[in-house]
Amino acid sequence: MKRDKNLETLSWEHHNGLVAAFRLKRGLKKKDVDISLLRQYTLDVWNDELEHHFRQEEEVLVEPLRSEKAGRELLDRMLSDHERFRELITVIDTEKDGVAESIAEFADLLERHVRFEERQLFEWLQDNTSADQLAAIGKFLHEQHRPVDKCYTPEFWK
């Protein structure tokens, strides 16, 4: 699918999200993995990438998505997913037991959420948002975009 250049920074960040989900899922499959490494990685991904990414989306995508019923349904899912991520991060950050299950849910949700936004939400925006609105969204997103270093040690997923 061809991504409008005004939404491309979010797609770049989505790629990083898929990498994070892959790493977490792979790490969770290892019998001898130190769960504290996965916890710290999850918190780092949240603090360095996802929290900012969600704030960007909530800042500029809400208004155009509210314009029609189909957009509002997509908006509701986006915001519901974002809220679930925040709940999971609180658990991952504070709980002692059950962290592996919360990290697994986080990784699964991250993969599903990225696929949803790329395949449905962004496609709807591209088809139902004016060129001027998309340009304003793109200007904001390009100004706000923060490239991240995907190198991470230790490489618990290997």
C-alpha positions as CSV (number, residue, x, y, z in Angstrom):
1,M,0.0,0.0,0.0
2,K,1.3,3.4,-0.9
3,R,1.6,5.7,2.1
4,D,0.9,9.4,1.7
5,K,4.1,11.4,2.4
6,N,2.2,13.3,5.1
7,L,1.8,10.2,7.1
8,E,5.1,8.6,6.4
9,T,6.8,9.5,9.7
10,L,4.1,7.5,11.5
11,S,4.7,4.6,9.2
12,W,8.4,4.7,9.9
13,E,7.7,4.7,13.6
14,H,5.3,1.8,13.0
15,H,8.1,-0.2,11.5
16,N,10.1,0.4,14.7
17,G,7.0,-0.9,16.6
18,L,6.9,-4.1,14.6
19,V,10.6,-4.6,15.3
20,A,10.0,-4.1,19.1
21,A,7.0,-6.6,19.0
22,F,9.2,-9.2,17.2
23,R,12.0,-8.8,19.7
24,L,9.7,-9.2,22.6
25,K,7.9,-12.2,21.2
26,R,11.2,-13.9,20.4
27,G,12.6,-13.1,23.8
28,L,9.6,-14.5,25.5
29,K,10.1,-17.8,23.7
30,K,13.6,-18.3,25.2
31,K,13.6,-20.5,28.3
32,D,16.4,-18.8,30.0
33,V,15.6,-15.1,29.3
34,D,15.9,-12.7,32.1
35,I,12.4,-11.2,32.3
36,S,13.9,-8.0,33.8
37,L,15.6,-7.4,30.4
38,L,12.3,-7.6,28.6
39,R,10.7,-5.4,31.2
40,Q,13.3,-2.7,30.7
41,Y,13.2,-3.0,26.9
42,T,9.5,-2.6,27.0
43,L,9.7,0.5,29.2
44,D,12.5,1.9,27.0
45,V,10.4,1.4,23.9
46,W,7.5,3.1,25.6
47,N,9.5,6.0,27.0
48,D,11.7,6.6,23.9
49,E,9.2,6.0,21.1
50,L,5.6,4.9,21.7
51,E,4.4,7.5,24.2
52,H,5.5,10.3,21.9
53,H,4.1,8.5,18.8
54,F,0.7,8.1,20.5
55,R,0.6,11.8,21.5
56,Q,1.4,12.8,17.9
57,E,-1.5,10.7,16.7
58,E,-3.9,12.0,19.3
59,E,-2.9,15.6,18.5
60,V,-3.5,15.6,14.8
61,L,-5.6,12.5,13.8
62,V,-8.6,12.9,16.1
63,E,-10.2,15.9,14.3
64,P,-10.2,14.4,10.8
65,L,-11.3,11.0,12.1
66,R,-14.3,12.6,13.9
67,S,-15.7,13.8,10.6
68,E,-17.7,10.7,9.6
69,K,-19.1,7.6,11.3
70,A,-16.5,5.3,9.8
71,G,-13.8,7.6,10.9
72,R,-15.2,7.7,14.5
73,E,-15.2,3.9,14.7
74,L,-11.5,3.9,13.7
75,L,-10.8,6.7,16.2
76,D,-12.5,4.8,19.0
77,R,-10.3,1.7,18.3
78,M,-7.2,3.8,18.1
79,L,-7.9,5.5,21.4
80,S,-9.0,2.3,23.1
81,D,-5.7,0.6,22.0
82,H,-3.7,3.6,23.2
83,E,-5.4,3.4,26.6
84,R,-4.7,-0.4,26.9
85,F,-1.0,0.3,26.1
86,R,-1.0,2.8,29.0
87,E,-2.6,0.3,31.3
88,L,-0.1,-2.4,30.4
89,I,2.9,-0.1,30.9
90,T,1.7,0.7,34.4
91,V,1.5,-3.0,35.2
92,I,4.8,-3.8,33.5
93,D,6.5,-0.9,35.4
94,T,5.0,-1.6,38.9
95,E,4.0,-5.2,39.3
96,K,6.3,-8.0,40.4
97,D,4.3,-11.0,39.2
98,G,2.7,-11.7,35.9
99,V,5.0,-9.4,34.0
100,A,5.7,-11.9,31.3
101,E,2.0,-12.2,30.5
102,S,1.7,-8.4,30.4
103,I,4.7,-8.1,28.1
104,A,3.3,-10.8,25.8
105,E,0.0,-8.9,25.6
106,F,1.8,-5.7,25.0
107,A,3.8,-7.3,22.1
108,D,0.7,-8.8,20.6
109,L,-1.3,-5.6,20.9
110,L,1.6,-3.6,19.4
111,E,1.7,-5.8,16.3
112,R,-2.1,-5.8,15.9
113,H,-2.3,-2.0,16.5
114,V,0.3,-1.2,13.9
115,R,-1.4,-3.5,11.3
116,F,-4.8,-1.9,12.1
117,E,-3.5,1.7,11.7
118,E,-1.5,0.9,8.5
119,R,-4.2,-1.1,6.8
120,Q,-7.4,0.6,7.9
121,L,-6.9,3.9,9.7
122,F,-4.3,5.5,7.4
123,E,-6.1,4.2,4.3
124,W,-9.3,5.8,5.5
125,L,-7.4,9.1,6.3
126,Q,-5.8,9.1,2.8
127,D,-9.2,8.6,1.1
128,N,-11.3,10.9,3.3
129,T,-9.1,13.8,4.3
130,S,-8.6,16.9,2.2
131,A,-5.2,17.6,0.7
132,D,-4.9,20.7,2.9
133,Q,-5.7,18.7,6.1
134,L,-3.2,16.1,5.1
135,A,-0.6,18.7,4.5
136,A,-1.2,20.3,7.9
137,I,-1.0,16.9,9.5
138,G,2.3,16.1,7.6
139,K,3.9,19.4,8.6
140,F,3.2,18.7,12.3
141,L,4.4,15.1,12.1
142,H,7.6,15.9,10.2
143,E,8.4,18.6,12.8
144,Q,7.7,16.3,15.7
145,H,9.4,13.1,14.3
146,R,12.2,11.8,16.4
147,P,14.3,9.1,14.7
148,V,15.3,6.4,17.1
149,D,18.4,4.1,17.3
150,K,17.1,0.6,16.9
151,C,20.3,-0.9,18.4
152,Y,19.7,-2.3,21.8
153,T,21.9,-4.2,24.2
154,P,21.7,-6.8,25.5
155,E,20.2,-8.5,22.5
156,F,17.9,-10.7,24.6
157,W,16.0,-11.9,21.5
158,K,19.0,-13.7,19.9
